[in-house]
Amino acid sequence: MTRVTIVFIEFSPRRWSVAAQTFALQVLVAVLVVAAGLAGTFVQAQRAGDQEAMARALAVAETIASTPEVVSAVQAPDPTARLQPFAEQVRRDTATDFVVVMSTDAIRWTHPDPTQIGKRFIGHTEAARAGGVVEEDYTGTLGPSARVVVPVRDTTRSGSPVVALVSVGIRKSAVGEQVRAQLPGILLAGLGAALLSGLGMALVSRRIRRQTHGLGEQQLREMYEYYDAVLHAVSEGLVITDLDGTLRLANDEAVRLLGLPPDAVGRRVADLDLAPALVTALTDDAVHEDELHVTAARVLVLNRAPARWRGRLLGHVATLRDRTDLEALTGELDSARGLTEALRSQAHESANRLHTIVSLIELGHTDRALAFATEELQVSQLLTDKVVGAVDEPALTALLLGKAAEAHERGIVFDIEPGARFPRDVAPTRDVVTIVGNLIDNALDAVSATGAPGAARHVAFGSRVVDGQAVLEVSDDGPGLPPGGVADAFRRGWSTKEQGSAGRRGIGLALVAQTVERLGGTLEVDGPPGATFTVRLPVTAVDEVAR
């Protein structure tokens, strides 16, 4: 019992491959079609045989009825004597089964069986007596037959009256024998059709087996269901492209991160309105690891590798992770770290100044100690008052104070233009810190790498409200952007500095451009000499502008 059960499971159609199931179904359909075709052909051949037999019998009967000898004999005193030999000769010559000449009262004058002569004809003759033709399948003395009955007219008399009747018939068994004689040819044609169908089905089954890798129906269904569920459940964006750069798969997260249209799958990546750098990364043949890419609204981490099946390159698989919030937080952390370093250096310098003041007092130079302390206090207070008076946004105020301290520590002159004004709530605090922080960092790095030792280096910050727009300007006296580098300056990965760790070089200005575009503002660059970055943001709160 166990062995029988195992064999049943092994040969259960549900466990066959899709190719095997398709082949079995095709064979079944082909057998049914061939069988139906053979049956139809046989029936058609039999019908054609009946029609041919009826037509032959009619032709023989009409020929006999129009023969002058027959017209003369039927009006003789003994018609049988003259007609019986003639009818039998015609029957043999035409390969019919009976030729019966009879009176208008259906009394036989001829018959293949002489004992039937003088007896009444079995069948319908009414239409023939009226001058018509009778065609019917009827069972007579010789069995079932296809027969005709035609009138014999005396054309020499007025009105051509009907003087006798002629019936010619062919037995149904003879028709069947003719059809059966054609059966080998019919079967041979059916066998040829079956062989051709089998060859075609074998080729189709082979192709399906190659395309489905020999997997069964249940395996394919489970693979599709599980894979589809996984693709929609993963938190990373997944993108698969073929060798021609056409998008073949994008899960829900990839559609969200890239802002893809509903009909994206099947289109070329270059036609999906993505950033040029991202298009290049998704269509070239290189391997990409942890690359940062900036879109119109996001910062993405991209990894991309070839997709192979048994050594054959099918395309490339890319994963995408959203790093927008993390990058913004990292920028804020960098600003906080810079502020911390500035405070540390300020604390160090304050300690030095305090020691200087204490030493001057101990040496008896009280007046000089007081003058030194007052001067330092005035310089520090002047910078604080200048920043606080110019900026209403507390976070931006703290950022500028920190950058001023950092610039002082690096030997850079940091100026805030007179009359600078920046209202509160023009943009989210995080976005303002991202824009100003990255622009000032870029300016500090630019001037730090240039100039002779001891030469003055300057970075300036300005802000104002013009025509309903809040304008931010950061300028420096560094080398400026290289010729043709303005458009590249805001492209992800572009930098005039050496590549840093984690691929963060070249992301700052790209983040600035992305943030400004998202806020509906504009960004311009002037220079050289030096470089001036001008940001214009729309102001929506009139009362804030007035402040």
SEKOL-279787 format. One record per residue (C-alpha): residue in three letters; x, y, z. Coordinates in Angstrom, 3 decimals. Layout:
resn, px, py, pz
ala, X, Y, Z .
...
END
This chain:
resn, px, py, pz
met, 0.000, 0.000, 0.000 .
thr, 2.858, 2.360, 0.822 .
arg, 4.586, 1.685, -2.475 .
val, 1.414, 2.271, -4.452 .
thr, 0.822, 5.569, -2.638 .
ile, 4.346, 6.769, -3.363 .
val, 3.983, 5.944, -7.053 .
phe, 0.661, 7.784, -7.197 .
ile, 2.163, 10.920, -5.648 .
glu, 5.179, 10.762, -7.896 .
phe, 3.032, 10.614, -11.026 .
ser, 0.350, 12.978, -9.831 .
pro, -0.223, 15.663, -12.518 .
arg, -0.040, 18.370, -9.846 .
arg, 3.639, 17.509, -9.377 .
trp, 4.458, 17.530, -13.082 .
ser, 6.351, 20.436, -14.512 .
val, 4.459, 23.076, -16.430 .
ala, 6.027, 21.764, -19.633 .
ala, 4.864, 18.198, -18.869 .
gln, 1.353, 19.356, -18.018 .
thr, 1.214, 21.444, -21.176 .
phe, 2.437, 18.508, -23.262 .
ala, -0.153, 16.164, -21.712 .
leu, -2.961, 18.642, -22.301 .
gln, -1.821, 19.223, -25.867 .
val, -1.708, 15.471, -26.514 .
leu, -5.213, 15.088, -25.125 .
val, -6.496, 17.956, -27.246 .
ala, -4.703, 16.608, -30.320 .
val, -6.156, 13.126, -29.814 .
leu, -9.641, 14.566, -29.436 .
val, -9.204, 16.783, -32.499 .
val, -7.809, 13.950, -34.645 .
ala, -10.537, 11.556, -33.466 .
ala, -13.231, 14.132, -34.165 .
gly, -11.658, 14.833, -37.530 .
leu, -11.570, 11.152, -38.444 .
ala, -15.177, 10.697, -37.352 .
gly, -16.238, 13.754, -39.303 .
thr, -14.300, 12.608, -42.344 .
phe, -15.885, 9.172, -42.162 .
val, -19.376, 10.621, -41.863 .
gln, -18.671, 13.029, -44.684 .
ala, -17.328, 10.243, -46.861 .
gln, -20.395, 8.147, -46.136 .
arg, -22.677, 11.056, -46.966 .
ala, -20.734, 11.726, -50.150 .
gly, -21.043, 8.023, -51.028 .
asp, -24.792, 8.155, -50.541 .
gln, -25.051, 11.252, -52.700 .
glu, -22.856, 9.723, -55.387 .
ala, -24.892, 6.502, -55.341 .
met, -28.155, 8.454, -55.624 .
ala, -26.790, 10.532, -58.507 .
arg, -25.533, 7.409, -60.330 .
ala, -28.851, 5.617, -59.861 .
leu, -30.731, 8.674, -61.176 .
ala, -28.523, 8.923, -64.245 .
val, -28.989, 5.229, -65.054 .
ala, -32.754, 5.403, -64.478 .
glu, -33.222, 8.456, -66.694 .
thr, -31.112, 6.870, -69.416 .
ile, -33.214, 3.681, -69.363 .
ala, -36.469, 5.643, -69.300 .
ser, -35.490, 7.608, -72.396 .
thr, -34.378, 4.557, -74.385 .
pro, -36.774, 3.963, -77.378 .
glu, -36.500, 0.184, -77.002 .
val, -37.795, 0.442, -73.426 .
val, -40.671, 2.748, -74.478 .
ser, -41.645, 0.232, -77.167 .
ala, -41.252, -2.825, -74.928 .
val, -43.425, -1.530, -72.080 .
gln, -46.343, -1.252, -74.562 .
ala, -45.830, -4.787, -75.926 .
pro, -48.068, -7.730, -74.851 .
asp, -45.185, -9.350, -72.858 .
pro, -42.790, -6.609, -71.624 .
thr, -40.797, -9.003, -69.431 .
ala, -39.511, -11.048, -72.324 .
arg, -37.835, -8.082, -73.927 .
leu, -36.993, -5.995, -70.817 .
gln, -35.570, -8.597, -68.373 .
pro, -32.394, -9.353, -70.395 .
phe, -31.931, -5.677, -71.161 .
ala, -32.337, -4.615, -67.488 .
glu, -29.927, -7.246, -66.239 .
gln, -27.322, -6.238, -68.802 .
val, -27.622, -2.574, -67.765 .
arg, -27.446, -3.544, -64.079 .
arg, -24.207, -5.426, -64.612 .
asp, -22.698, -2.751, -66.823 .
thr, -23.510, 0.111, -64.399 .
ala, -22.625, -1.780, -61.184 .
thr, -26.010, -1.078, -59.675 .
asp, -27.894, -3.562, -57.515 .
phe, -31.271, -3.585, -59.201 .
val, -32.969, -2.224, -62.315 .
val, -36.716, -2.600, -62.114 .
val, -39.073, -1.657, -64.924 .
met, -42.706, -1.654, -63.789 .
ser, -46.142, -0.655, -64.850 .
thr, -47.788, 2.506, -63.683 .
asp, -49.545, 0.326, -61.107 .
ala, -46.115, -0.668, -59.664 .
ile, -46.214, -4.258, -60.974 .
arg, -42.677, -5.437, -61.708 .
trp, -41.730, -6.473, -65.248 .
thr, -38.015, -6.944, -64.384 .
his, -36.040, -7.804, -61.237 .
pro, -32.640, -9.367, -60.382 .
asp, -34.637, -12.100, -58.609 .
pro, -36.962, -13.569, -61.260 .
thr, -39.366, -14.766, -58.533 .
gln, -40.188, -11.113, -57.751 .
ile, -41.390, -10.427, -61.323 .
gly, -45.130, -9.839, -61.429 .
lys, -45.251, -8.704, -57.828 .
arg, -45.860, -5.182, -56.567 .
phe, -42.843, -2.854, -56.214 .
ile, -42.034, -2.026, -52.586 .
gly, -41.553, 1.726, -52.243 .
his, -43.075, 5.050, -53.124 .
thr, -44.073, 5.725, -56.719 .
glu, -46.750, 8.438, -56.462 .
ala, -44.497, 11.312, -57.509 .
ala, -43.142, 9.336, -60.461 .
arg, -46.653, 8.407, -61.717 .
ala, -47.386, 12.164, -61.678 .
gly, -44.340, 12.790, -63.862 .
gly, -41.859, 13.622, -61.108 .
val, -38.845, 11.838, -59.613 .
val, -38.630, 9.858, -56.374 .
glu, -35.312, 9.792, -54.464 .
glu, -35.276, 7.877, -51.185 .
asp, -33.500, 5.473, -48.887 .
tyr, -35.782, 2.486, -48.552 .
thr, -35.677, -1.139, -47.444 .
gly, -36.944, -3.428, -50.154 .
thr, -36.536, -7.068, -51.101 .
leu, -32.748, -6.655, -51.389 .
gly, -32.397, -4.763, -48.112 .
pro, -31.755, -1.048, -47.454 .
ser, -30.893, 0.825, -50.611 .
ala, -30.588, 4.267, -52.141 .
arg, -33.134, 4.248, -54.974 .
val, -34.783, 6.490, -57.552 .
val, -38.035, 6.089, -59.464 .
val, -38.529, 7.962, -62.781 .
pro, -41.382, 7.940, -65.290 .
val, -41.194, 6.454, -68.808 .
arg, -42.985, 8.741, -71.283 .
asp, -44.234, 7.970, -74.772 .
thr, -43.099, 11.033, -76.626 .
thr, -44.797, 9.869, -79.817 .
arg, -48.239, 10.444, -78.343 .
ser, -49.890, 13.718, -77.568 .
gly, -49.037, 15.028, -74.103 .
ser, -46.262, 12.411, -73.641 .
pro, -48.187, 10.304, -71.156 .
val, -46.450, 8.190, -68.501 .
val, -46.617, 4.583, -69.730 .
ala, -44.291, 2.894, -67.219 .
leu, -41.881, 3.451, -64.321 .
val, -38.157, 2.669, -63.902 .
ser, -36.460, 2.204, -60.544 .
val, -32.718, 1.857, -60.093 .
gly, -31.117, 1.267, -56.681 .
ile, -27.801, 0.665, -54.980 .
arg, -27.680, -1.210, -51.683 .
lys, -26.470, 0.693, -48.625 .
ser, -24.045, -2.113, -47.867 .
ala, -22.366, -1.485, -51.204 .
val, -22.052, 2.209, -50.371 .
gly, -20.556, 1.281, -46.991 .
glu, -18.037, -0.978, -48.688 .
gln, -16.931, 1.915, -50.854 .
val, -16.527, 4.122, -47.791 .
arg, -14.627, 1.405, -45.947 .
ala, -12.346, 1.128, -48.912 .
gln, -11.438, 4.759, -48.328 .
leu, -10.881, 4.197, -44.586 .
pro, -7.137, 3.310, -44.824 .
gly, -6.504, 6.580, -46.601 .
ile, -8.497, 8.465, -43.968 .
leu, -6.629, 6.745, -41.124 .
leu, -3.290, 7.414, -42.817 .
ala, -4.156, 11.122, -43.101 .
gly, -5.175, 11.137, -39.421 .
leu, -1.915, 9.447, -38.441 .
gly, 0.052, 12.033, -40.401 .
ala, -1.849, 14.833, -38.681 .
ala, -1.203, 13.204, -35.299 .
leu, 2.524, 12.911, -36.027 .
leu, 2.780, 16.532, -37.121 .
ser, 0.810, 17.627, -34.042 .
gly, 3.040, 15.524, -31.805 .
leu, 6.168, 17.057, -33.312 .
gly, 4.783, 20.557, -32.835 .
met, 3.731, 19.779, -29.270 .
ala, 7.155, 18.374, -28.465 .
leu, 8.801, 21.563, -29.707 .
val, 6.354, 23.728, -27.732 .
ser, 6.887, 21.596, -24.606 .
arg, 10.657, 21.880, -24.988 .
arg, 10.432, 25.657, -25.263 .
ile, 8.136, 25.907, -22.233 .
arg, 10.449, 23.641, -20.228 .
arg, 13.394, 25.872, -21.127 .
gln, 11.475, 29.041, -20.218 .
thr, 10.120, 27.685, -16.908 .
his, 13.364, 25.857, -15.992 .
gly, 11.421, 22.649, -15.522 .
leu, 9.418, 24.017, -12.577 .
gly, 5.954, 22.779, -11.737 .
glu, 2.747, 24.743, -11.505 .
gln, 2.770, 24.834, -7.695 .
gln, 6.433, 25.817, -7.589 .
leu, 5.888, 28.695, -10.019 .
arg, 2.817, 29.889, -8.136 .
glu, 4.578, 29.785, -4.763 .
met, 7.658, 31.453, -6.224 .
tyr, 5.586, 34.274, -7.675 .
glu, 3.494, 34.761, -4.521 .
tyr, 6.451, 34.686, -2.112 .
tyr, 8.732, 36.792, -4.294 .
asp, 6.010, 39.349, -4.912 .
ala, 5.238, 39.511, -1.188 .
val, 8.926, 39.970, -0.346 .
leu, 9.409, 42.693, -2.970 .
his, 6.517, 44.692, -1.572 .
ala, 7.517, 44.107, 2.044 .
val, 11.207, 45.061, 2.024 .
ser, 11.997, 48.527, 3.314 .
glu, 14.700, 49.163, 0.708 .
gly, 14.027, 50.190, -2.857 .
leu, 14.817, 47.449, -5.373 .
val, 15.427, 48.219, -9.052 .
ile, 16.289, 45.683, -11.770 .
thr, 17.407, 46.785, -15.234 .
asp, 18.287, 44.705, -18.274 .
leu, 21.336, 45.004, -20.502 .
asp, 19.653, 47.702, -22.603 .
gly, 19.016, 49.976, -19.620 .
thr, 15.279, 49.199, -19.519 .
leu, 13.546, 49.067, -16.151 .
arg, 12.306, 45.526, -15.550 .
leu, 11.262, 45.674, -11.893 .
ala, 10.758, 48.340, -9.241 .
asn, 9.153, 47.562, -5.899 .
asp, 6.897, 49.930, -3.963 .
glu, 9.745, 51.559, -2.054 .
ala, 11.742, 52.205, -5.229 .
val, 8.696, 53.823, -6.844 .
arg, 8.292, 56.058, -3.796 .
leu, 11.948, 57.025, -3.487 .
leu, 12.445, 57.751, -7.185 .
gly, 8.990, 59.191, -7.837 .
leu, 8.441, 56.790, -10.744 .
pro, 5.269, 56.984, -12.881 .
pro, 2.827, 54.030, -12.929 .
asp, 4.035, 52.919, -16.381 .
ala, 7.738, 53.032, -15.500 .
val, 8.335, 49.283, -15.838 .
gly, 9.233, 48.488, -19.436 .
arg, 10.567, 51.970, -20.190 .
arg, 14.191, 53.007, -20.503 .
val, 15.707, 54.499, -17.351 .
ala, 16.955, 57.472, -19.363 .
asp, 13.313, 58.357, -20.152 .
leu, 12.096, 58.417, -16.526 .
asp, 13.099, 62.020, -15.726 .
leu, 15.692, 61.062, -13.107 .
ala, 18.832, 63.000, -12.157 .
pro, 21.603, 62.504, -14.751 .
ala, 24.003, 61.062, -12.157 .
leu, 21.360, 58.580, -11.024 .
val, 20.592, 57.579, -14.610 .
thr, 24.277, 56.928, -15.208 .
ala, 24.574, 54.857, -12.031 .
leu, 21.554, 52.738, -13.010 .
thr, 22.598, 52.090, -16.618 .
asp, 26.395, 51.753, -16.739 .
asp, 28.308, 48.491, -16.312 .
ala, 30.196, 49.506, -13.160 .
val, 29.643, 48.193, -9.635 .
his, 28.446, 50.890, -7.219 .
glu, 28.783, 50.605, -3.457 .
asp, 27.213, 52.998, -0.914 .
glu, 27.036, 55.904, -3.328 .
leu, 25.126, 59.021, -2.285 .
his, 22.751, 60.435, -4.891 .
val, 20.651, 63.558, -4.557 .
thr, 17.230, 63.722, -6.222 .
ala, 14.831, 66.638, -6.202 .
ala, 13.565, 65.709, -2.742 .
arg, 15.820, 63.013, -1.274 .
val, 19.330, 61.842, -0.556 .
leu, 19.669, 58.172, -1.540 .
val, 22.314, 55.533, -0.866 .
leu, 22.729, 53.315, -3.934 .
asn, 24.306, 49.877, -4.262 .
arg, 24.354, 48.155, -7.638 .
ala, 25.770, 44.842, -8.849 .
pro, 25.377, 42.529, -11.878 .
ala, 22.572, 39.948, -11.897 .
arg, 23.702, 36.587, -13.306 .
trp, 21.985, 33.253, -13.934 .
arg, 24.294, 30.278, -14.380 .
gly, 27.082, 32.546, -15.545 .
arg, 24.909, 34.500, -17.991 .
leu, 24.560, 38.243, -17.375 .
leu, 20.861, 39.160, -17.246 .
gly, 21.128, 42.767, -16.118 .
his, 21.827, 44.690, -12.917 .
val, 20.219, 44.895, -9.492 .
ala, 20.265, 48.140, -7.509 .
thr, 19.117, 48.794, -3.943 .
leu, 18.168, 52.244, -2.664 .
arg, 18.001, 53.498, 0.916 .
asp, 16.535, 56.814, 1.993 .
arg, 19.178, 58.908, 3.757 .
thr, 17.452, 62.272, 3.559 .
asp, 16.694, 62.691, 7.248 .
leu, 19.980, 61.098, 8.260 .
glu, 21.935, 63.451, 6.003 .
ala, 20.108, 66.462, 7.400 .
leu, 20.765, 65.293, 10.940 .
thr, 24.394, 64.653, 10.025 .
gly, 24.662, 68.216, 8.753 .
glu, 23.172, 69.510, 11.979 .
leu, 25.544, 67.283, 13.942 .
asp, 28.473, 68.663, 11.981 .
ser, 27.292, 72.191, 12.798 .
ala, 26.929, 71.282, 16.466 .
arg, 30.357, 69.678, 16.451 .
gly, 31.811, 72.790, 14.844 .
leu, 30.097, 74.942, 17.487 .
thr, 31.502, 72.686, 20.204 .
glu, 34.983, 72.999, 18.777 .
ala, 34.534, 76.756, 18.563 .
leu, 33.436, 76.905, 22.189 .
arg, 36.405, 74.773, 23.177 .
ser, 38.793, 77.065, 21.362 .
gln, 37.032, 80.081, 22.820 .
ala, 37.365, 78.578, 26.266 .
his, 41.043, 77.971, 25.609 .
glu, 41.567, 81.564, 24.423 .
ser, 39.504, 82.904, 27.299 .
ala, 41.757, 81.010, 29.709 .
asn, 44.800, 82.505, 28.011 .
arg, 43.340, 86.007, 28.254 .
leu, 42.415, 85.468, 31.902 .
his, 45.958, 84.332, 32.706 .
thr, 47.262, 87.390, 30.882 .
ile, 45.020, 89.719, 32.897 .
val, 45.974, 88.003, 36.190 .
ser, 49.677, 88.196, 35.315 .
leu, 49.400, 91.917, 34.468 .
ile, 47.713, 92.562, 37.816 .
glu, 50.366, 90.564, 39.676 .
leu, 53.056, 92.574, 37.916 .
gly, 51.409, 95.787, 39.018 .
his, 50.139, 96.841, 35.601 .
thr, 46.562, 97.285, 36.704 .
asp, 45.706, 99.913, 34.113 .
arg, 46.973, 97.756, 31.256 .
ala, 45.090, 94.718, 32.586 .
leu, 41.849, 96.743, 32.734 .
ala, 42.341, 98.091, 29.210 .
phe, 43.083, 94.597, 27.848 .
ala, 39.998, 93.063, 29.467 .
thr, 37.753, 95.903, 28.296 .
glu, 38.995, 95.606, 24.708 .
glu, 38.381, 91.857, 24.554 .
leu, 34.934, 92.260, 26.071 .
gln, 34.004, 94.964, 23.572 .
val, 35.137, 92.842, 20.582 .
ser, 33.196, 89.793, 21.763 .
gln, 30.097, 91.800, 22.647 .
leu, 30.231, 93.693, 19.369 .
leu, 30.132, 90.412, 17.360 .
thr, 27.309, 89.007, 19.500 .
asp, 25.252, 92.194, 19.238 .
lys, 25.862, 92.348, 15.528 .
val, 24.644, 88.779, 14.950 .
val, 21.704, 88.932, 17.353 .
gly, 20.545, 92.251, 15.942 .
ala, 20.680, 91.019, 12.393 .
val, 19.013, 87.626, 12.713 .
asp, 15.668, 86.838, 14.336 .
glu, 16.023, 83.076, 13.948 .
pro, 17.685, 81.689, 17.131 .
ala, 19.128, 78.604, 15.438 .
leu, 20.671, 80.712, 12.674 .
thr, 22.061, 83.118, 15.301 .
ala, 23.753, 80.261, 17.129 .
leu, 25.073, 78.878, 13.839 .
leu, 26.612, 82.224, 12.828 .
leu, 28.242, 82.693, 16.252 .
gly, 29.714, 79.212, 16.026 .
lys, 30.983, 79.771, 12.480 .
ala, 32.471, 83.121, 13.541 .
ala, 34.379, 81.418, 16.357 .
glu, 35.516, 78.656, 13.997 .
ala, 36.700, 81.221, 11.448 .
his, 38.597, 83.128, 14.152 .
glu, 40.325, 79.930, 15.234 .
arg, 41.332, 79.187, 11.629 .
gly, 42.634, 82.698, 11.109 .
ile, 39.819, 83.740, 8.784 .
val, 38.036, 87.076, 8.983 .
phe, 34.281, 86.431, 9.206 .
asp, 32.123, 89.478, 8.488 .
ile, 28.409, 90.038, 8.793 .
glu, 27.390, 92.800, 6.438 .
pro, 25.929, 95.939, 8.056 .
gly, 22.145, 96.107, 7.971 .
ala, 21.786, 92.368, 7.491 .
arg, 18.244, 91.181, 8.257 .
phe, 16.765, 87.701, 8.191 .
pro, 13.158, 87.254, 9.415 .
arg, 11.880, 84.306, 11.370 .
asp, 9.771, 81.478, 9.880 .
val, 10.828, 82.070, 6.277 .
ala, 11.709, 78.375, 6.082 .
pro, 11.964, 75.417, 8.481 .
thr, 14.881, 75.772, 10.889 .
arg, 16.522, 72.585, 9.655 .
asp, 16.473, 73.827, 6.052 .
val, 17.931, 77.220, 7.001 .
val, 20.748, 75.542, 8.951 .
thr, 21.404, 73.192, 5.997 .
ile, 21.644, 76.065, 3.503 .
val, 23.687, 78.563, 5.541 .
gly, 25.863, 75.958, 7.272 .
asn, 26.927, 74.229, 4.061 .
leu, 27.568, 77.526, 2.228 .
ile, 29.715, 78.914, 5.056 .
asp, 31.582, 75.609, 5.445 .
asn, 32.249, 75.606, 1.721 .
ala, 33.529, 79.224, 1.896 .
leu, 35.774, 78.509, 4.927 .
asp, 37.270, 75.465, 3.210 .
ala, 37.798, 77.460, -0.004 .
val, 39.784, 80.270, 1.625 .
ser, 41.696, 77.923, 3.961 .
ala, 43.364, 76.201, 1.034 .
thr, 44.576, 79.428, -0.610 .
gly, 46.621, 82.536, 0.165 .
ala, 50.137, 83.099, 1.355 .
pro, 50.971, 82.480, 5.025 .
gly, 49.809, 85.431, 7.082 .
ala, 47.662, 86.859, 4.272 .
ala, 44.170, 87.997, 5.229 .
arg, 41.341, 85.667, 4.213 .
his, 37.742, 86.790, 4.285 .
val, 34.300, 85.186, 4.402 .
ala, 31.193, 87.366, 4.511 .
phe, 27.552, 86.673, 5.288 .
gly, 24.680, 88.940, 4.325 .
ser, 20.903, 88.714, 4.435 .
arg, 18.052, 91.020, 3.495 .
val, 14.474, 91.103, 2.245 .
val, 13.918, 92.304, -1.325 .
asp, 10.631, 92.240, -3.247 .
gly, 9.029, 89.644, -0.979 .
gln, 12.076, 87.390, -0.995 .
ala, 14.544, 86.638, 1.779 .
val, 18.034, 86.873, 0.285 .
leu, 21.028, 85.037, 1.783 .
glu, 24.554, 85.703, 0.529 .
val, 27.787, 83.959, 1.415 .
ser, 30.939, 85.213, -0.273 .
asp, 34.649, 84.496, 0.035 .
asp, 37.895, 85.656, -1.538 .
gly, 39.037, 82.160, -2.430 .
pro, 39.891, 80.901, -5.935 .
gly, 36.234, 80.651, -6.989 .
leu, 34.786, 77.953, -9.183 .
pro, 36.765, 76.711, -12.176 .
pro, 35.591, 77.709, -15.685 .
gly, 32.464, 75.809, -16.554 .
gly, 32.138, 74.487, -13.007 .
val, 29.032, 76.417, -11.943 .
ala, 26.633, 73.763, -13.242 .
asp, 28.782, 70.968, -11.787 .
ala, 29.027, 72.625, -8.366 .
phe, 25.547, 71.426, -7.401 .
arg, 25.948, 67.944, -8.804 .
arg, 26.331, 65.105, -6.340 .
gly, 29.929, 64.008, -5.926 .
trp, 31.504, 67.109, -7.498 .
ser, 34.156, 68.721, -5.311 .
thr, 37.399, 70.642, -5.639 .
lys, 38.644, 68.905, -2.476 .
glu, 40.067, 65.448, -2.031 .
gln, 37.546, 62.671, -1.535 .
gly, 36.695, 62.225, 2.096 .
ser, 35.515, 59.188, 3.933 .
ala, 32.075, 57.658, 3.482 .
gly, 31.695, 59.461, 0.187 .
arg, 30.565, 62.706, 1.826 .
arg, 32.647, 65.034, -0.326 .
gly, 30.556, 66.772, -2.939 .
ile, 27.260, 66.373, -1.069 .
gly, 27.026, 69.744, 0.719 .
leu, 26.268, 72.012, -2.231 .
ala, 24.027, 69.346, -3.744 .
leu, 22.008, 69.361, -0.506 .
val, 21.826, 73.156, -0.664 .
ala, 20.503, 73.062, -4.234 .
gln, 17.975, 70.363, -3.355 .
thr, 16.725, 72.251, -0.280 .
val, 16.419, 75.564, -2.133 .
glu, 14.494, 73.917, -4.972 .
arg, 12.144, 72.209, -2.527 .
leu, 11.437, 75.544, -0.817 .
gly, 10.632, 77.158, -4.157 .
gly, 13.685, 79.423, -4.136 .
thr, 16.586, 80.113, -6.464 .
leu, 20.352, 79.756, -6.164 .
glu, 22.976, 81.752, -8.085 .
val, 26.779, 81.759, -8.125 .
asp, 29.066, 84.634, -9.111 .
gly, 32.843, 84.746, -9.488 .
pro, 35.762, 84.474, -9.789 .
pro, 37.458, 86.361, -8.349 .
gly, 36.190, 84.670, -5.224 .
ala, 32.745, 83.139, -5.107 .
thr, 29.394, 84.555, -4.054 .
phe, 26.452, 82.218, -3.467 .
thr, 23.072, 83.980, -3.466 .
val, 19.933, 82.213, -2.215 .
arg, 16.476, 83.721, -2.637 .
leu, 13.572, 82.246, -0.663 .
pro, 9.948, 83.379, -0.898 .
val, 8.588, 85.136, 2.195 .
thr, 4.961, 84.295, 2.954 .
ala, 4.484, 86.047, 6.328 .
val, 4.308, 89.819, 5.822 .
asp, 4.361, 90.560, 9.521 .
glu, 7.567, 88.586, 9.876 .
val, 9.119, 90.528, 7.024 .
ala, 8.222, 93.776, 8.742 .
arg, 10.011, 92.652, 11.841 .
END
